Amino acid sequence: MTAEIRADIVVRPVRDVDAEALGRVHATCWHETYDHLISTAALEAVSPRRLAELWTHWAAQGEDYRMYAALVNGEIVGFVGSGPARDDDAPRERELYFIYLLDAYHGTGIGQRLFDAAVEEGEGVYLWVADDNPRAHRFYQRNGFTLDGASHTEPFLGEELTEVRFVR
């Protein structure tokens, strides 16, 4: 999909009935995002069914959590989630947990719409993102985030992923 193509785009709260579709999109996004950082074998072990089970839990966490899905012509193509900070040394009270969008929809404005649904204008928030993800870094910088110097290495799909922290 190019930025010029017009489509029926909706960003709405995640519903429990979305879990299966979100699991499939989540798995695909991980392949598209992490294929240069994580081994093919680890990525092939990603189970859309297991991710769907996680979404069943995430969709029902409560009002402090903002979970939204982006749909194009009725099909989920991306998602976002934010909520209370999870880190003991959190620089802000709110954390952007994730934002993923299928590669085919990058550059269409849908990612921005997802972000705007989960993070209020001017809201203080922080996030962790893969150190080697320049596209995401540019997106967050356009939205007022800066690196604060924190980084960590996390287990990810049985391997390790270095993440850096952005704060706004």
Sequence and secondary structure as in RCSB ss.txt:
>XXXX:A:sequence
MTAEIRADIVVRPVRDVDAEALGRVHATCWHETYDHLISTAALEAVSPRRLAELWTHWAAQGEDYRMYAALVNGE
IVGFVGSGPARDDDAPRERELYFIYLLDAYHGTGIGQRLFDAAVEEGEGVYLWVADDNPRAHRFYQRNGFTLDGA
SHTEPFLGEELTEVRFVR
>XXXX:A:secstr
  TT    EEEEE  GGGHHHHHHHHHHHHHHHHTTTS HHHHHT  HHHHHHHHHHHTTS TT EEEEEEETTE
EEEEEEEEE  STT SSSEEEEEEEE GGGTTSSHHHHHHHHHS TT   EEEEETT HHHHHHHHHTT EEEEE
EEEEEETTEEEEEEEEE 
